[in-house]
Amino acid sequence: MICVDREGYEVEQNETQNKVLVFLYETAVGRMILSGLVRPGVSVLIGKLLDSRASKCMIAPFIKSSRIDMSEFESRQYRSYNDFFTRKIKEGKRPVDNTVEHLTAPCDSRLSVYPIKRDARFCIKNTRYTMAELLRDRKLAARYEGGTLFVFRLSVDDYHRYGYVDDGIKSKNRRIPGVFHTVNPLANDVFPIYKENTREYSILKSENFGNILMMEVGALLVGKIVNYHQSGAVKRGEEKGRFEFGGSTVILAFEKDKILVDEDILVNSFRGMETKVKLGEKIGVRR
């Protein structure tokens, strides 16, 4: 899927990642390998490897191949690859737009926006989903009919921490176990990804945008979701959690008539393109 920045220029894709995904999802041998990789037990083993000191040798080649600007991040020695993967950004590098009527991005990502139609179905890369399937809760899903769904897809080279988009009261977390698959759109041609991946969600009773459904989706090879808080008061821009290794996705759902999406993002989504956004930047306004 093509991704463009806020000025409309195409964003360079991670070709190494795409080649690996093509092999895993579009070849017979790749799918045989994938059938083992997606099991939670395998993810646990890989997670232990990536937490080990031996994994430090992977850091420098990854930074080089992904062209990551390390000047944006805290300067320190990393204990393991996962320690590097969950690195923190320097103070002031992701300023949060605090205008109360502005909706901001919860993370660095590639954003697509979809209407939640009356039948609560939406489509990601030619695969149809319902909110009920996503949440495993038909009553809750019905509350978002007529609203808007924001899908923030993180690539492995993105900053993998995410935050709250408004002040409010957060509910407890609900975890839905599943099998890990990549959240890259390529995989959606083979697997109904968001119905199979482990995911976690909560509701933010926000001050400016109604009841926001916030969901994190794990991904291929570990994709561990680490949320910091249970129920309680939270602040706009406060860090909500992080993903350990694996491309991952953050989903926000808004009730009907709560939000107006920025025009460039709407147009890009209508054209089947993602929009590159950064944590804290404006992506919409309150109705």
WOUR-V984867 format. One record per run of one state. SS is the DSSP state (helix for helix, strand for strand, loop for the rest). FROM is the first residue (numbers start at 1). LEN is the number of residues. If there is no record, write none. Layout:
SS_FROM_LEN ; SS_FROM_LEN
This chain:
loop_1_2 ; strand_3_2 ; loop_5_5 ; strand_10_1 ; loop_11_4 ; helix_15_12 ; loop_27_1 ; helix_28_10 ; loop_38_2 ; helix_40_11 ; loop_51_2 ; helix_53_14 ; loop_67_3 ; helix_70_3 ; strand_73_1 ; loop_74_7 ; helix_81_5 ; loop_86_3 ; strand_89_1 ; loop_90_12 ; strand_102_3 ; loop_105_4 ; strand_109_7 ; loop_116_5 ; strand_121_4 ; loop_125_2 ; strand_127_4 ; helix_131_5 ; loop_136_2 ; helix_138_5 ; loop_143_5 ; strand_148_7 ; loop_155_6 ; strand_161_3 ; loop_164_4 ; strand_168_3 ; loop_171_3 ; strand_174_3 ; loop_177_8 ; helix_185_5 ; loop_190_3 ; helix_193_4 ; loop_197_2 ; strand_199_8 ; loop_207_4 ; strand_211_7 ; loop_218_7 ; strand_225_3 ; loop_228_4 ; strand_232_3 ; loop_235_4 ; strand_239_5 ; loop_244_4 ; strand_248_7 ; loop_255_4 ; strand_259_3 ; loop_262_1 ; helix_263_8 ; loop_271_3 ; strand_274_4 ; loop_278_4 ; strand_282_5 ; loop_287_1
